């Protein structure tokens, strides 16, 4: 129900270019299977973002998130069992890492995501996904002492600018409705 704004599309294209500058190295090459998987996952995320807003179940954000993650895991489990190598021996560090990824990296972040979708328009929320690779690169720089190139810094500026522009366009569009 929200009209697509040309400037928001331009902001999204700029964000894609910024992410490319941020994560691609000089030896990067396009893999057709990877491109197809990326496009399919983007379409799936977009559809889920829109439909989650439209079909809000009468349960808490935590229950909604739990069921979505359980269903996703159940769909991926047979593929993982067939295609992935056996797991290494489990250590305490492995368990802590999995607990962190499951509780913070999945459960908490998805609860926040779905709570935001319940209160905001999908067009407002969708551009925030561009900030994920920026956060990852900044964490690598801050915690792992990774170096940032000029292209990566330019990519970050472009991504943040594209998110800002998209938010501004959507805010203006909502104010005129």
C-alpha positions, 0 to 999 in steps of 0.5 A, a space after each residue: 500500500 505504500 507507493 514506491 518513490 523514485 528517490 528511494 529506489 535511487 537511494 537503494 541502488 546507491 546502498 547496493 553500490 556502497 555495500 559492494 565497495 565495502 565488501 568486494 575486493 579487487 579479485 572478486 568475481 560474480 558466481 551465477 549460483 551465488 548471484 541467483 541465491 542472493 537475489 532469491 534471498 533478497 526477494 524472500 526477505 522483501 516478501 517476508 518483510 511485507 507479509 509480516 506487517 500484513 499478517 500479524 498473528 495474535 501472538 507476541 513478537 517473541 513467539 512469532 520470531 520463535 516459530 519463524 526461526 523454528 520453521 526456517 531451521 526445519 527447512 534447512 536441516 535436511 539440506 545441512 545434513 546432506 550437504 555439510 560435513 560432520 561437525 567437529 567435537 563440541 567444545 565449551 567455546 563452541 557452545 558459547 558461540 552457538 548460544 550467543 548466535 542463537 540468543 543475541 544474533 537471532 532471537 533478540 535481533 529478530 524480536 526487535 525486527 518484527 516489533 519494528 515491522 509491527 510499528 513502522 512501514 516496511 519501506 521505512 524498515 527495509 533500508 536498515 538492512 544496509 547497515 548490517 555489512 557496515 556494522 560487520 566491517 566496523 566490528 572487524 576493524 574495532 575488535 579484530 584489528 582489520 584494516 579499512 581501505 579508502 574504498 571501504 570507507 567510501 562504501 560506508 559513507 555511501 551506505 549511511 547516506 543511502 539509508 539517510 536519504 531513504 528514511 528522509 524520502 519515506 518520512 516525507 511520503 508518510 507525512 503527505 499521506 
